């Protein structure tokens, strides 16, 4: 625009009365000036339009992405995710898996569960639970249905939907017991203790991850997996409740680890196969010493005498396990 004004100014000055008077005299200068400028402006409209278009093209373009940016309505989103389950068409909020039906693949169901867990979509999780438990019979997804139900239970526990998790766990234990995997059971145990469902957590541990019967072969793969994941579950229970200042549950987990130690030795599990963070457990127990609360830690029906130093619980458990690391762990 500045260039256009510059050109117009220079042109107007060229035809000004003072410039024209030098050649034509002062009497005709004013009229001639007006007619020349008018003729110039009307005859060169195309030039003006061209200059204006060139100026507009040089203007900075607005950021379309900024104007088209999606505006989130979090209140509406929360309301949408909390809708009641769709029990007719089993429709979901997911664009990848829009609805459930018996002909769909196991992978699509797992994908829908993961999405619901990631977004805390209670509507989708409830719909999936109703579909798997009420709509599908025990022959659907034969061989994999137990894993799908365990994944559903873990997702429900992660979202604090205990009622959904309880239905999935019960259905899995009744109909899919032969296909239950130790790592799935351990994940369910961790989720229950995270929600402070202590009694249910102990029940799952002693049912699905119970100690092998005397005389059973412990060196095979199945026994090793069971012992390993029972150990990991107990470590998680002990660590969590030491940090939460609930020593009775943590001490009971350490007692169960002492019972497990000789079986770990017999199974010949190496440190590479079973890696236990003893140092972190000692730190957690030491922290619990400083903030212990004996009033009520949710450990009903737990009769265990606490040591004056909770670190001893961890050290006694470590002594029962095979280890090549003999360094002093006490801080």
Protein Blocks (a to p, Z undefined) as FASTA:
>chain_A
ZZmmmmmmmmmmmmgmklmmmmnojklmmmmmmmmmmmmmmmmmmmmmmmmmmmmmmpcc
ddfklmmpccddfklmmmmmmpccdfklopafbfklmbccfkbcfklmmmmmmmmmmnop
aklmmmmmmmmmmmpcfknoghjlmmmmmmmmmmmmmnopaklmmmmmmmmmmmmmmmpc
fklmmmmmmmmmmnopmklmmmmmmmmmcccdehiafkbmklmmmmmmmmmmmmmmmmmm
mmnopaklmmmmmmmmmmmmmmmmmnopafklmccdfklmmmmmmmmmmmgcfkbgoigh
iacdddfblklmmmmmmmmpccfblcdfbZZ
